[in-house]
Amino acid sequence: MSTSTYPIVEGQYLRDIFDQPRALTAALAQLEVPKELTILAGSLRDNEVRHLVLTGMGASFHALYLLFLWLKACRYTAPLLERP
């Protein structure tokens, strides 16, 4: 029997939360950067591209908001459109 006041929160659930940085680092280490993304990054850096359209649905739409703000601050045209 657990002597903790919050056994669910202080157990595996909390350990999983604290393990997220390691898990994300491990997942990112396994991903490959697509050639097209490298080309786009270079075009943005060299000011060859100034207009982007950001689209998403639900959580992916909301996840784009910080990118939208950053692009706007860098004077890019980047409308944010939610797709049904």
C-alpha positions as CSV (number, residue, x, y, z in Angstrom):
1,M,0.0,0.0,0.0
2,S,1.3,3.4,-0.9
3,T,1.9,6.0,1.8
4,S,1.8,8.8,-0.7
5,T,-1.2,11.2,-0.6
6,Y,-1.2,11.3,-4.5
7,P,0.0,7.8,-5.6
8,I,-1.2,8.2,-9.2
9,V,0.3,11.6,-9.7
10,E,3.6,10.7,-7.9
11,G,3.9,7.3,-9.6
12,Q,4.5,6.3,-13.2
13,Y,2.4,9.2,-14.5
14,L,4.9,11.8,-13.0
15,R,7.9,9.7,-14.1
16,D,6.5,9.7,-17.6
17,I,6.2,13.5,-17.6
18,F,9.7,14.0,-16.3
19,D,11.0,11.5,-19.0
20,Q,9.6,13.5,-21.9
21,P,12.8,15.6,-22.6
22,R,14.8,12.3,-22.9
23,A,12.1,10.7,-25.0
24,L,11.9,13.7,-27.4
25,T,15.7,13.8,-27.7
26,A,15.8,10.1,-28.6
27,A,13.0,10.5,-31.1
28,L,14.6,13.5,-32.8
29,A,17.9,11.7,-33.0
30,Q,16.1,9.0,-35.2
31,L,14.5,11.5,-37.6
32,E,16.1,12.5,-40.9
33,V,15.8,16.0,-42.3
34,P,14.1,15.8,-45.7
35,K,16.2,17.3,-48.6
36,E,13.3,19.6,-49.5
37,L,13.2,21.1,-46.0
38,T,16.9,21.8,-46.2
39,I,16.4,23.6,-49.5
40,L,13.4,25.6,-48.1
41,A,15.5,26.6,-45.1
42,G,18.3,27.9,-47.4
43,S,15.7,29.8,-49.5
44,L,14.3,31.5,-46.4
45,R,17.8,32.3,-45.1
46,D,18.8,33.8,-48.4
47,N,15.6,35.8,-48.8
48,E,14.6,33.9,-51.9
49,V,11.2,33.0,-50.3
50,R,9.2,35.7,-48.5
51,H,5.7,34.2,-48.7
52,L,4.5,31.0,-47.0
53,V,1.1,29.5,-46.2
54,L,0.8,27.7,-42.9
55,T,-2.1,25.2,-42.7
56,G,-3.2,22.7,-40.1
57,M,-6.2,21.0,-38.4
58,G,-6.9,21.0,-34.7
59,A,-3.7,20.6,-32.6
60,S,-1.4,20.9,-35.6
61,F,-3.1,24.3,-36.5
62,H,-2.5,25.6,-33.0
63,A,1.1,24.3,-33.0
64,L,1.9,26.6,-35.9
65,Y,1.0,29.7,-34.0
66,L,4.5,30.4,-32.6
67,L,6.0,29.8,-36.1
68,F,3.4,32.2,-37.5
69,L,4.4,34.9,-34.9
70,W,8.1,34.3,-35.5
71,L,7.7,34.6,-39.3
72,K,5.6,37.7,-38.9
73,A,8.3,39.3,-36.7
74,C,10.9,38.5,-39.4
75,R,8.6,40.3,-41.9
76,Y,7.5,37.2,-43.9
77,T,4.0,36.9,-45.3
78,A,2.6,33.8,-43.7
79,P,-1.1,33.5,-43.4
80,L,-2.3,30.8,-41.0
81,L,-5.3,28.8,-42.3
82,E,-7.2,26.1,-40.5
83,R,-8.4,23.3,-42.8
84,P,-11.6,21.5,-42.1
